[in-house]
Amino acid sequence: MPPRLFSRFTFCSTVTDPTTGALILLEREPYPYAPFADNIQHTVTSGDTLWSLAQRYYGAIAAGANLWWVIADFQPDPIFDPTIQLAPGAVIVVPSVRTIQTEIFDEARRDL
């Protein structure tokens, strides 16, 4: 089954296990931080999570809260453990909806 729309595994390569026929996902290449003019600088407040930030900034996109991983990957110092509590006062870089649509989910990335 292919990854769902806006899945973080959209651009993974796959191989088929010759023994079982199962489809195996290979390493995922995260989209790294880039200093786009439309990036949003969000100062973390108590209770903020990657999921709540994704819902706040991407709520207009189907399943916006499921895009928490975009925010985690996009940091200058990526967040590898999404369960770690965000520190109030820390600045999180949130990529814009334009960045998601035209950069992160750009079909040209499949050729990388």
N, CA, C and O atoms as CSV, one atom per row, in Angstrom:
chain,resi,resn,atom,element,x,y,z
A,1,MET,N,N,0.841,-1.161,0.000
A,1,MET,CA,C,0.000,0.000,0.000
A,1,MET,C,C,0.895,1.236,0.000
A,1,MET,O,O,1.814,1.317,0.815
A,2,PRO,N,N,0.656,2.205,-0.893
A,2,PRO,CA,C,1.483,3.408,-0.928
A,2,PRO,C,C,1.199,4.295,0.281
A,2,PRO,O,O,0.130,4.200,0.884
A,3,PRO,N,N,2.158,5.159,0.639
A,3,PRO,CA,C,1.928,6.070,1.769
A,3,PRO,C,C,0.719,6.971,1.518
A,3,PRO,O,O,0.401,7.304,0.376
A,4,ARG,N,N,0.055,7.359,2.608
A,4,ARG,CA,C,-1.101,8.250,2.506
A,4,ARG,C,C,-0.667,9.655,2.117
A,4,ARG,O,O,0.515,9.988,2.201
A,5,LEU,N,N,-1.625,10.483,1.687
A,5,LEU,CA,C,-1.391,11.868,1.339
A,5,LEU,C,C,-0.720,12.587,2.506
A,5,LEU,O,O,-1.156,12.452,3.649
A,6,PHE,N,N,0.320,13.338,2.232
A,6,PHE,CA,C,1.095,14.103,3.210
A,6,PHE,C,C,1.821,13.217,4.223
A,6,PHE,O,O,2.155,13.679,5.314
A,7,SER,N,N,2.065,11.968,3.884
A,7,SER,CA,C,2.823,11.077,4.759
A,7,SER,C,C,4.291,11.466,4.736
A,7,SER,O,O,4.803,11.918,3.712
A,8,ARG,N,N,4.970,11.292,5.864
A,8,ARG,CA,C,6.407,11.570,5.894
A,8,ARG,C,C,7.188,10.525,5.112
A,8,ARG,O,O,8.392,10.683,4.911
A,9,PHE,N,N,6.531,9.469,4.670
A,9,PHE,CA,C,7.194,8.417,3.905
A,9,PHE,C,C,6.911,8.526,2.402
A,9,PHE,O,O,7.206,7.602,1.644
A,10,THR,N,N,6.337,9.662,1.973
A,10,THR,CA,C,5.975,9.859,0.574
A,10,THR,C,C,7.134,9.622,-0.382
A,10,THR,O,O,6.948,9.033,-1.447
A,11,PHE,N,N,8.320,10.073,-0.015
A,11,PHE,CA,C,9.444,9.997,-0.936
A,11,PHE,C,C,10.461,8.919,-0.575
A,11,PHE,O,O,11.607,8.971,-1.020
A,12,CYS,N,N,10.046,7.950,0.226
A,12,CYS,CA,C,10.930,6.824,0.541
A,12,CYS,C,C,11.054,5.914,-0.671
A,12,CYS,O,O,10.102,5.729,-1.430
A,13,SER,N,N,12.228,5.356,-0.835
A,13,SER,CA,C,12.398,4.295,-1.827
A,13,SER,C,C,11.934,2.998,-1.178
A,13,SER,O,O,11.889,2.893,0.047
A,14,THR,N,N,11.594,2.027,-1.989
A,14,THR,CA,C,11.145,0.748,-1.460
A,14,THR,C,C,11.851,-0.399,-2.172
A,14,THR,O,O,12.344,-0.251,-3.290
A,15,VAL,N,N,11.889,-1.522,-1.510
A,15,VAL,CA,C,12.353,-2.773,-2.108
A,15,VAL,C,C,11.349,-3.849,-1.716
A,15,VAL,O,O,10.652,-3.726,-0.710
A,16,THR,N,N,11.287,-4.878,-2.503
A,16,THR,CA,C,10.406,-5.995,-2.191
A,16,THR,C,C,11.246,-7.134,-1.630
A,16,THR,O,O,12.235,-7.551,-2.233
A,17,ASP,N,N,10.840,-7.626,-0.478
A,17,ASP,CA,C,11.518,-8.762,0.150
A,17,ASP,C,C,11.264,-9.980,-0.723
A,17,ASP,O,O,10.112,-10.384,-0.882
A,18,PRO,N,N,12.319,-10.586,-1.301
A,18,PRO,CA,C,12.124,-11.708,-2.208
A,18,PRO,C,C,11.536,-12.949,-1.528
A,18,PRO,O,O,10.926,-13.791,-2.187
A,19,THR,N,N,11.719,-13.057,-0.224
A,19,THR,CA,C,11.216,-14.215,0.503
A,19,THR,C,C,9.729,-14.114,0.793
A,19,THR,O,O,8.978,-15.067,0.588
A,20,THR,N,N,9.310,-12.943,1.274
A,20,THR,CA,C,7.914,-12.780,1.697
A,20,THR,C,C,7.066,-11.977,0.730
A,20,THR,O,O,5.837,-12.031,0.786
A,21,GLY,N,N,7.723,-11.220,-0.169
A,21,GLY,CA,C,6.981,-10.353,-1.077
A,21,GLY,C,C,6.546,-9.048,-0.415
A,21,GLY,O,O,5.862,-8.235,-1.036
A,22,ALA,N,N,6.939,-8.846,0.845
A,22,ALA,CA,C,6.557,-7.628,1.557
A,22,ALA,C,C,7.316,-6.428,1.009
A,22,ALA,O,O,8.478,-6.541,0.618
A,23,LEU,N,N,6.660,-5.296,0.985
A,23,LEU,CA,C,7.275,-4.050,0.556
A,23,LEU,C,C,7.979,-3.430,1.755
A,23,LEU,O,O,7.365,-3.241,2.805
A,24,ILE,N,N,9.261,-3.113,1.607
A,24,ILE,CA,C,10.055,-2.570,2.702
A,24,ILE,C,C,10.464,-1.145,2.351
A,24,ILE,O,O,11.021,-0.889,1.284
A,25,LEU,N,N,10.176,-0.218,3.273
A,25,LEU,CA,C,10.575,1.171,3.079
A,25,LEU,C,C,12.047,1.327,3.427
A,25,LEU,O,O,12.521,0.785,4.425
A,26,LEU,N,N,12.762,2.073,2.597
A,26,LEU,CA,C,14.162,2.369,2.875
A,26,LEU,C,C,14.247,3.710,3.613
A,26,LEU,O,O,13.222,4.303,3.948
A,27,GLU,N,N,15.443,4.174,3.859
A,27,GLU,CA,C,15.662,5.402,4.618
A,27,GLU,C,C,14.891,6.585,4.029
A,27,GLU,O,O,14.834,6.767,2.813
A,28,ARG,N,N,14.308,7.374,4.912
A,28,ARG,CA,C,13.563,8.571,4.521
A,28,ARG,C,C,14.522,9.757,4.513
A,28,ARG,O,O,15.307,9.931,5.445
A,29,GLU,N,N,14.457,10.571,3.462
A,29,GLU,CA,C,15.298,11.755,3.359
A,29,GLU,C,C,14.490,12.967,3.804
A,29,GLU,O,O,13.654,13.451,3.040
A,30,PRO,N,N,14.714,13.474,5.022
A,30,PRO,CA,C,13.960,14.630,5.504
A,30,PRO,C,C,14.247,15.879,4.679
A,30,PRO,O,O,15.328,16.034,4.110
A,31,TYR,N,N,13.266,16.757,4.627
A,31,TYR,CA,C,13.476,18.049,3.972
A,31,TYR,C,C,14.101,18.967,5.016
A,31,TYR,O,O,13.455,19.268,6.020
A,32,PRO,N,N,15.332,19.421,4.812
A,32,PRO,CA,C,16.027,20.192,5.847
A,32,PRO,C,C,15.587,21.657,5.883
A,32,PRO,O,O,14.907,22.148,4.981
A,33,TYR,N,N,15.992,22.322,6.937
A,33,TYR,CA,C,15.727,23.747,7.101
A,33,TYR,C,C,16.254,24.522,5.898
A,33,TYR,O,O,17.325,24.222,5.371
A,34,ALA,N,N,15.488,25.516,5.477
A,34,ALA,CA,C,15.913,26.456,4.443
A,34,ALA,C,C,15.371,27.829,4.856
A,34,ALA,O,O,14.236,27.924,5.323
A,35,PRO,N,N,16.157,28.879,4.694
A,35,PRO,CA,C,15.748,30.202,5.159
A,35,PRO,C,C,14.790,30.923,4.200
A,35,PRO,O,O,15.131,31.978,3.665
A,36,PHE,N,N,13.606,30.364,3.983
A,36,PHE,CA,C,12.616,30.990,3.107
A,36,PHE,C,C,12.032,32.234,3.776
A,36,PHE,O,O,11.886,32.271,4.998
A,37,ALA,N,N,11.700,33.241,2.988
A,37,ALA,CA,C,11.150,34.491,3.515
A,37,ALA,C,C,9.815,34.290,4.221
A,37,ALA,O,O,9.469,35.065,5.113
A,38,ASP,N,N,9.061,33.264,3.837
A,38,ASP,CA,C,7.735,33.066,4.433
A,38,ASP,C,C,7.738,32.058,5.594
A,38,ASP,O,O,6.675,31.620,6.034
A,39,ASN,N,N,8.926,31.691,6.088
A,39,ASN,CA,C,8.994,30.869,7.302
A,39,ASN,C,C,8.345,31.634,8.445
A,39,ASN,O,O,8.387,32.864,8.484
A,40,ILE,N,N,7.757,30.913,9.358
A,40,ILE,CA,C,7.115,31.507,10.531
A,40,ILE,C,C,7.986,31.206,11.746
A,40,ILE,O,O,8.366,30.057,11.971
A,41,GLN,N,N,8.300,32.228,12.520
A,41,GLN,CA,C,9.053,32.059,13.760
A,41,GLN,C,C,8.023,31.979,14.884
A,41,GLN,O,O,7.359,32.971,15.185
A,42,HIS,N,N,7.885,30.818,15.501
A,42,HIS,CA,C,6.908,30.631,16.578
A,42,HIS,C,C,7.653,30.499,17.899
A,42,HIS,O,O,8.531,29.649,18.050
A,43,THR,N,N,7.288,31.359,18.863
A,43,THR,CA,C,7.861,31.253,20.196
A,43,THR,C,C,6.979,30.306,21.011
A,43,THR,O,O,5.788,30.557,21.191
A,44,VAL,N,N,7.565,29.233,21.492
A,44,VAL,CA,C,6.838,28.188,22.212
A,44,VAL,C,C,6.266,28.746,23.521
A,44,VAL,O,O,6.951,29.437,24.275
A,45,THR,N,N,5.002,28.428,23.765
A,45,THR,CA,C,4.369,28.736,25.043
A,45,THR,C,C,4.036,27.422,25.733
A,45,THR,O,O,4.044,26.365,25.103
A,46,SER,N,N,3.749,27.487,27.008
A,46,SER,CA,C,3.447,26.288,27.784
A,46,SER,C,C,2.308,25.509,27.125
A,46,SER,O,O,1.271,26.078,26.786
A,47,GLY,N,N,2.509,24.229,26.952
A,47,GLY,CA,C,1.489,23.363,26.362
A,47,GLY,C,C,1.614,23.158,24.865
A,47,GLY,O,O,0.938,22.294,24.308
A,48,ASP,N,N,2.463,23.930,24.198
A,48,ASP,CA,C,2.656,23.724,22.757
A,48,ASP,C,C,3.291,22.361,22.509
A,48,ASP,O,O,4.188,21.935,23.237
A,49,THR,N,N,2.813,21.690,21.474
A,49,THR,CA,C,3.403,20.429,21.015
A,49,THR,C,C,3.575,20.526,19.509
A,49,THR,O,O,3.028,21.429,18.875
A,50,LEU,N,N,4.320,19.616,18.942
A,50,LEU,CA,C,4.448,19.606,17.483
A,50,LEU,C,C,3.084,19.417,16.828
A,50,LEU,O,O,2.804,20.007,15.784
A,51,TRP,N,N,2.236,18.593,17.443
A,51,TRP,CA,C,0.900,18.338,16.889
A,51,TRP,C,C,0.033,19.591,16.956
A,51,TRP,O,O,-0.671,19.911,15.998
A,52,SER,N,N,0.081,20.309,18.092
A,52,SER,CA,C,-0.761,21.502,18.212
A,52,SER,C,C,-0.274,22.609,17.271
A,52,SER,O,O,-1.084,23.355,16.721
A,53,LEU,N,N,1.038,22.716,17.086
A,53,LEU,CA,C,1.554,23.710,16.143
A,53,LEU,C,C,1.151,23.365,14.719
A,53,LEU,O,O,0.767,24.247,13.951
A,54,ALA,N,N,1.235,22.097,14.360
A,54,ALA,CA,C,0.829,21.676,13.018
A,54,ALA,C,C,-0.651,21.962,12.795
A,54,ALA,O,O,-1.031,22.432,11.723
A,55,GLN,N,N,-1.482,21.688,13.779
A,55,GLN,CA,C,-2.917,21.967,13.645
A,55,GLN,C,C,-3.156,23.468,13.512
A,55,GLN,O,O,-3.984,23.899,12.710
A,56,ARG,N,N,-2.434,24.259,14.294
A,56,ARG,CA,C,-2.608,25.714,14.267
A,56,ARG,C,C,-2.222,26.303,12.917
A,56,ARG,O,O,-2.960,27.113,12.357
A,57,TYR,N,N,-1.064,25.897,12.390
A,57,TYR,CA,C,-0.561,26.499,11.162
A,57,TYR,C,C,-1.015,25.789,9.886
A,57,TYR,O,O,-1.014,26.387,8.811
A,58,TYR,N,N,-1.403,24.518,10.001
A,58,TYR,CA,C,-1.789,23.755,8.808
A,58,TYR,C,C,-3.212,23.219,8.886
A,58,TYR,O,O,-3.571,22.311,8.136
A,59,GLY,N,N,-4.016,23.761,9.773
A,59,GLY,CA,C,-5.385,23.280,9.951
A,59,GLY,C,C,-6.221,23.316,8.684
A,59,GLY,O,O,-7.162,22.535,8.539
A,60,ALA,N,N,-5.885,24.219,7.761
A,60,ALA,CA,C,-6.640,24.318,6.513
A,60,ALA,C,C,-6.310,23.185,5.546
A,60,ALA,O,O,-7.057,22.929,4.602
A,61,ILE,N,N,-5.188,22.509,5.787
A,61,ILE,CA,C,-4.796,21.370,4.945
A,61,ILE,C,C,-5.415,20.115,5.551
A,61,ILE,O,O,-5.464,19.969,6.772
A,62,ALA,N,N,-5.884,19.220,4.704
A,62,ALA,CA,C,-6.448,17.961,5.202
A,62,ALA,C,C,-5.457,17.292,6.142
A,62,ALA,O,O,-4.282,17.139,5.809
A,63,ALA,N,N,-5.929,16.899,7.307
A,63,ALA,CA,C,-5.106,16.216,8.313
A,63,ALA,C,C,-3.896,17.052,8.719
A,63,ALA,O,O,-2.796,16.521,8.872
A,64,GLY,N,N,-4.094,18.354,8.894
A,64,GLY,CA,C,-3.005,19.275,9.210
A,64,GLY,C,C,-2.155,18.865,10.396
A,64,GLY,O,O,-0.934,19.014,10.354
A,65,ALA,N,N,-2.778,18.345,11.466
A,65,ALA,CA,C,-2.016,17.952,12.654
A,65,ALA,C,C,-1.065,16.800,12.351
A,65,ALA,O,O,-0.080,16.603,13.063
A,66,ASN,N,N,-1.354,16.041,11.301
A,66,ASN,CA,C,-0.467,14.938,10.926
A,66,ASN,C,C,0.831,15.429,10.283
A,66,ASN,O,O,1.722,14.630,9.995
A,67,LEU,N,N,0.939,16.734,10.059
A,67,LEU,CA,C,2.152,17.296,9.469
A,67,LEU,C,C,3.142,17.769,10.540
A,67,LEU,O,O,4.028,18.575,10.256
A,68,TRP,N,N,2.990,17.268,11.765
A,68,TRP,CA,C,3.917,17.612,12.852
A,68,TRP,C,C,5.357,17.303,12.461
A,68,TRP,O,O,6.278,18.021,12.852
A,69,TRP,N,N,5.552,16.237,11.693
A,69,TRP,CA,C,6.890,15.799,11.309
A,69,TRP,C,C,7.577,16.808,10.394
A,69,TRP,O,O,8.806,16.883,10.377
A,70,VAL,N,N,6.795,17.595,9.624
A,70,VAL,CA,C,7.375,18.626,8.765
A,70,VAL,C,C,8.077,19.672,9.637
A,70,VAL,O,O,9.195,20.095,9.342
A,71,ILE,N,N,7.399,20.080,10.716
A,71,ILE,CA,C,7.983,21.053,11.633
A,71,ILE,C,C,9.227,20.464,12.307
A,71,ILE,O,O,10.246,21.144,12.427
A,72,ALA,N,N,9.148,19.222,12.740
A,72,ALA,CA,C,10.287,18.574,13.409
A,72,ALA,C,C,11.507,18.501,12.479
A,72,ALA,O,O,12.622,18.810,12.901
A,73,ASP,N,N,11.305,18.101,11.236
A,73,ASP,CA,C,12.407,17.979,10.271
A,73,ASP,C,C,12.999,19.325,9.890
A,73,ASP,O,O,14.199,19.426,9.634
A,74,PHE,N,N,12.160,20.369,9.851
A,74,PHE,CA,C,12.544,21.649,9.263
A,74,PHE,C,C,13.383,22.531,10.190
A,74,PHE,O,O,13.831,23.598,9.769
A,75,GLN,N,N,13.602,22.130,11.400
A,75,GLN,CA,C,14.367,22.952,12.338
A,75,GLN,C,C,15.839,22.999,11.930
A,75,GLN,O,O,16.365,22.024,11.393
A,76,PRO,N,N,16.520,24.155,12.188
A,76,PRO,CA,C,17.960,24.189,11.927
A,76,PRO,C,C,18.683,23.054,12.667
A,76,PRO,O,O,19.674,22.514,12.176
A,77,ASP,N,N,18.172,22.704,13.853
A,77,ASP,CA,C,18.647,21.547,14.613
A,77,ASP,C,C,17.423,20.626,14.723
A,77,ASP,O,O,16.639,20.767,15.662
A,78,PRO,N,N,17.244,19.683,13.779
A,78,PRO,CA,C,16.009,18.883,13.711
A,78,PRO,C,C,15.637,18.221,15.034
A,78,PRO,O,O,16.498,17.880,15.845
A,79,ILE,N,N,14.343,18.051,15.228
A,79,ILE,CA,C,13.811,17.377,16.409
A,79,ILE,C,C,13.629,15.910,16.046
A,79,ILE,O,O,12.787,15.584,15.209
A,80,PHE,N,N,14.399,15.027,16.655
A,80,PHE,CA,C,14.337,13.607,16.316
A,80,PHE,C,C,13.346,12.833,17.172
A,80,PHE,O,O,12.876,11.770,16.768
A,81,ASP,N,N,13.027,13.352,18.343
A,81,ASP,CA,C,12.083,12.676,19.232
A,81,ASP,C,C,10.875,13.582,19.447
A,81,ASP,O,O,10.939,14.520,20.242
A,82,PRO,N,N,9.776,13.310,18.746
A,82,PRO,CA,C,8.608,14.188,18.842
A,82,PRO,C,C,7.901,14.148,20.195
A,82,PRO,O,O,7.001,14.950,20.445
A,83,THR,N,N,8.298,13.227,21.067
A,83,THR,CA,C,7.652,13.143,22.371
A,83,THR,C,C,8.302,14.068,23.400
A,83,THR,O,O,7.765,14.250,24.492
A,84,ILE,N,N,9.457,14.656,23.060
A,84,ILE,CA,C,10.128,15.570,23.982
A,84,ILE,C,C,9.311,16.851,24.088
A,84,ILE,O,O,8.871,17.403,23.079
A,85,GLN,N,N,9.114,17.313,25.307
A,85,GLN,CA,C,8.348,18.524,25.542
A,85,GLN,C,C,9.098,19.731,24.989
A,85,GLN,O,O,10.298,19.883,25.216
A,86,LEU,N,N,8.379,20.594,24.256
A,86,LEU,CA,C,8.987,21.811,23.728
A,86,LEU,C,C,9.182,22.800,24.870
A,86,LEU,O,O,8.293,22.973,25.703
A,87,ALA,N,N,10.329,23.441,24.910
A,87,ALA,CA,C,10.661,24.362,26.002
A,87,ALA,C,C,10.021,25.726,25.772
A,87,ALA,O,O,10.269,26.355,24.743
A,88,PRO,N,N,9.192,26.198,26.722
A,88,PRO,CA,C,8.618,27.541,26.581
A,88,PRO,C,C,9.725,28.581,26.373
A,88,PRO,O,O,10.750,28.564,27.054
A,89,GLY,N,N,9.493,29.479,25.420
A,89,GLY,CA,C,10.472,30.502,25.083
A,89,GLY,C,C,11.357,30.123,23.904
A,89,GLY,O,O,11.959,30.991,23.273
A,90,ALA,N,N,11.439,28.827,23.605
A,90,ALA,CA,C,12.232,28.387,22.448
A,90,ALA,C,C,11.545,28.867,21.169
A,90,ALA,O,O,10.323,29.009,21.121
A,91,VAL,N,N,12.340,29.111,20.148
A,91,VAL,CA,C,11.780,29.532,18.861
A,91,VAL,C,C,11.795,28.343,17.914
A,91,VAL,O,O,12.838,27.738,17.670
A,92,ILE,N,N,10.628,28.021,17.388
A,92,ILE,CA,C,10.459,26.929,16.429
A,92,ILE,C,C,10.203,27.561,15.057
A,92,ILE,O,O,9.395,28.482,14.935
A,93,VAL,N,N,10.889,27.067,14.036
A,93,VAL,CA,C,10.677,27.562,12.674
A,93,VAL,C,C,9.610,26.692,12.029
A,93,VAL,O,O,9.767,25.477,11.906
A,94,VAL,N,N,8.524,27.334,11.618
A,94,VAL,CA,C,7.412,26.618,10.988
A,94,VAL,C,C,7.424,26.957,9.497
A,94,VAL,O,O,7.264,28.120,9.130
A,95,PRO,N,N,7.613,25.952,8.633
A,95,PRO,CA,C,7.564,26.239,7.197
A,95,PRO,C,C,6.146,26.603,6.784
A,95,PRO,O,O,5.177,26.079,7.332
A,96,SER,N,N,6.034,27.487,5.831
A,96,SER,CA,C,4.717,27.940,5.372
A,96,SER,C,C,3.994,26.838,4.585
A,96,SER,O,O,4.591,25.843,4.176
A,97,VAL,N,N,2.703,27.050,4.392
A,97,VAL,CA,C,1.920,26.123,3.566
A,97,VAL,C,C,2.500,26.089,2.156
A,97,VAL,O,O,2.543,25.029,1.531
A,98,ARG,N,N,2.950,27.244,1.645
A,98,ARG,CA,C,3.571,27.283,0.315
A,98,ARG,C,C,4.792,26.365,0.277
A,98,ARG,O,O,4.981,25.626,-0.689
A,99,THR,N,N,5.618,26.406,1.319
A,99,THR,CA,C,6.807,25.559,1.375
A,99,THR,C,C,6.417,24.084,1.351
A,99,THR,O,O,7.046,23.280,0.663
A,100,ILE,N,N,5.386,23.736,2.099
A,100,ILE,CA,C,4.930,22.345,2.106
A,100,ILE,C,C,4.490,21.919,0.717
A,100,ILE,O,O,4.876,20.857,0.230
A,101,GLN,N,N,3.685,22.749,0.086
A,101,GLN,CA,C,3.101,22.373,-1.198
A,101,GLN,C,C,4.084,22.430,-2.358
A,101,GLN,O,O,4.041,21.574,-3.242
A,102,THR,N,N,4.977,23.430,-2.371
A,102,THR,CA,C,5.844,23.599,-3.547
A,102,THR,C,C,7.275,23.135,-3.346
A,102,THR,O,O,8.020,23.008,-4.318
A,103,GLU,N,N,7.674,22.881,-2.117
A,103,GLU,CA,C,9.047,22.449,-1.855
A,103,GLU,C,C,9.096,21.033,-1.282
A,103,GLU,O,O,9.681,20.131,-1.882
A,104,ILE,N,N,8.481,20.848,-0.124
A,104,ILE,CA,C,8.589,19.566,0.584
A,104,ILE,C,C,7.906,18.444,-0.190
A,104,ILE,O,O,8.453,17.346,-0.293
A,105,PHE,N,N,6.713,18.707,-0.739
A,105,PHE,CA,C,6.003,17.671,-1.495
A,105,PHE,C,C,6.140,17.857,-3.003
A,105,PHE,O,O,5.267,17.430,-3.759
A,106,ASP,N,N,7.207,18.478,-3.443
A,106,ASP,CA,C,7.482,18.665,-4.854
A,106,ASP,C,C,7.844,17.315,-5.476
A,106,ASP,O,O,8.729,16.617,-4.981
A,107,GLU,N,N,7.181,16.965,-6.525
A,107,GLU,CA,C,7.411,15.673,-7.180
A,107,GLU,C,C,8.844,15.526,-7.684
A,107,GLU,O,O,9.325,14.403,-7.831
A,108,ALA,N,N,9.532,16.628,-7.952
A,108,ALA,CA,C,10.922,16.552,-8.423
A,108,ALA,C,C,11.819,15.917,-7.373
A,108,ALA,O,O,12.882,15.397,-7.711
A,109,ARG,N,N,11.414,15.946,-6.098
A,109,ARG,CA,C,12.220,15.323,-5.042
A,109,ARG,C,C,12.301,13.809,-5.214
A,109,ARG,O,O,13.219,13.181,-4.687
A,110,ARG,N,N,11.371,13.222,-5.931
A,110,ARG,CA,C,11.406,11.762,-6.148
A,110,ARG,C,C,12.640,11.350,-6.922
A,110,ARG,O,O,13.088,10.208,-6.816
A,111,ASP,N,N,13.192,12.264,-7.698
A,111,ASP,CA,C,14.340,11.945,-8.541
A,111,ASP,C,C,15.669,12.059,-7.812
A,111,ASP,O,O,16.716,11.755,-8.383
A,112,LEU,N,N,15.638,12.499,-6.542
A,112,LEU,CA,C,16.893,12.690,-5.803
A,112,LEU,C,C,17.518,11.371,-5.427
A,112,LEU,O,O,18.577,11.346,-4.802
